[in-house]
Amino acid sequence: MPKKPQVPIRPRDLNQLAVHVGRIATHEVEDTIPVPVSAAAKKRGDARAAKLSAGKRKKIARKAALARWHGSS
């Protein structure tokens, strides 16, 4: 049996799609695609975070927040 797709299924009808996009814009419906994270990647990330000082972690977090809010900086 084939697996179900990981992406959310969007309506094919243009009017239904417009309503769906409107609901996403008004936060009535969430349109997120879950990104699977491997156990090895989580382990590496935890090890990297443990090595960093508080100041370095703050600098990295600030840079990430600026990139999210103001585009790639």
N, C-alpha and C positions, 0 to 999 in steps of 0.2 A: 504494500500500500504506500503511495507517495506521501511524503511529509508535507505538512501545511507550510505555507510561506511564512517567514519571520516578519515580513513587513505588514503594516495594517492594510486591509483591503479597502480601497476607495471606490465609491460608486462610479459606474461608467457613464450614467446619464448626466449630461452637462448641468441640468438644473439641480439634481441631487448633489452633485459635486460642489456647486456654488453654495448650497445650504450647508454642506459639511465644512467647507472652508470658512464660512461665516461663524459656525459654531466653534471651530478651532480658534479663530481670531477673538471671540468673546469668552474663551476659556470654558465653554460648556463641555467640550470634549478634548481629551488630551491626544495629541498626535505624535507620540514619541516612539521611536524604534529602540527596543532594548538591545544594547550592545553587549554580547557575552564577553566576559573577561576570564582569561584562563587563570588557573591557580598559580602557575609559574609567574605570570605577569603581576599578579597581586603580591606575591612573595617578593619579587624584585622591587616593586614600588614601596612596600613596607620597609625593606632593607635600606633603600635609598633615603626614605624619610627619617629613619632612625639615625643615619649618619649626619644629616644636616643640622646645623644650629638653628635656633629659633629665628634669628635675623635673616638667614638665608631662605628659610621656609616662607617668611613673611615677604621677602623680596620676590620670590617665585610666584606666590599667590597674588601679589599686587600686579605683577606683569601679566598673569593669566586673566585677571579681572579686567585690566585695561584692554587686553586683546578681545575679550568677549564684548565689552561695551563700546569700544571705539574702533573695531576692526583690527586687522593685524598691524601691530605697532612694533 
